[in-house]
Amino acid sequence: MIEVLGEEECLARLATSTVGRIGHVEDGRVEIIPVNYRIDGRDLYLRTREDGILSGLPDEPDIAFEVDHIEGLEGSGWSVLLGGRVERLEPGEGQSIDAAAHVRPWAGGERTLWFRFVIERISGRSVRRSNA
């Protein structure tokens, strides 16, 4: 059974995780990169290295962001997909935003370039295996 999730439910599910995937076009090919993030209302924050693969995101007009959760043994899960653009935060601005300050990249190293993902589109689905 598939259920379409409303916007508020999508945002609530995004708040239950800290790892998602950024999708963008790089040299004519789709690239999907896992990232740590934090959501605060409709603001989604992430950070990367100044010379990192994602540092050029603000120059791209359309970015995708996806988070999902699977319960394999239960046969259930959900997926939320965002579309929008990325804005670069000013130096120091990321650390001053409470939610952004909690973005802790798993990869380690210096991640001083802060981004806000501006949500322009949001959709989500929940799926559960039928008992039949």
N, C-alpha and C positions, 0 to 999 in steps of 0.2 A: 504494500500500500504506500503510495507516495502522497505527501502533503506539501502544499506550497506554503512557505513561511512568509508572514508579513514582515514589514520593515522593522518593527520593534522587536519581534522575535529573532530576526537575523542579527540585530545589534546585540541582543542579550546573549546569543550563542557566541558571537565574536568575543565577548567579554570572558568567556570560559576558557580561552586558550591564549597562548602567547607565541605560537608559531604558525605562520601562514606562508603563502607563496606569492611572489610578485611575478606577473607575466608581462613581458614587453617584447618589442621587436628590436633585435640587434643585428645589424648588417643583413637585413632582409630575412632573418630567421626568428622564429618565436623562441624566446628564452624563458625558462621558469626557474626562479631562484628562491630557495627557502630563506625566510627572514624571521627574526623575532620582532614582535610588535606589542603595542599597548593601545587599547581603545578607550576613549573618554567621550561619552555621548556619541556624536557623529564625527569626532576627530580621531584619526588613527595615526599613530606615530611609529616611526622606525628610524634606525640610524645605520650608517655604514662608514667606510673609510673614505677619506677625501679622494683617494685614487682607486677606489673600489669599482667593481663591475657595475654597481647601481648608482654611481655618482652622477651619471648623466640623465637620470630619470626626469628631472624637472624640464628637460628639453623635449620630452616626448609628449604628444598630445593625448594619448589614450593608453592607460595602464590598467591591468587587471590585478586583482588581489583575491585570493581564495583561501578559505579555511574549511577543513572538514574534520569530522570525528566518526570513527567506525567502531561499532561493537560487534565484532565478527561472530562470536558465539551466539549472541542474541539475534543476529541478522537484522541489525538496525544501524542507522547512522544519519548524519545530516551534512549538508554542504551549504556554504554561503559564498556568493560570488559578488565582488564589488567591481565597478568600473569607474574610472575617474582619472585624475591627474595628481601629480606630486609637486608640492611646493617645498622649496628649501627654506629652513628656518634660519634666522639670523644667528650668528655666533652668540652663544650663551642663552638663547631663547629656549632651546631644548631642555636644558637643565632646570630652567625656571618653571616649566610646566610639570605639575605633579605627576600626571599619568606618564608623560614622556620620560621622566626621570627613572621610571621603573622598567624601561626597556633595557634588558640585560642580554646582549648578544652571546649566544653559546660559543661562537667561534673565537671569542677572546680578541685580544689586540685592541688597539686604539680605534674607536668608532666615533669620530668627532663630528661627522656630517649628519645633521638631523633633518628629517623630512616629515611633513604632514601629508597624508594621503587624503585628498579632497574627494569625498564620495559623491558621485554624480548619478550612479545607478547601483541598485542593490537588489539581489534576489537570493532566494534560498529554498532548499528542498529538504524534507525529512523523509526517510524511507524505513519501513519496518516489514520484515518478512511475514507473510500471512501464516496463520497456524494450520492452514489446510494442507 
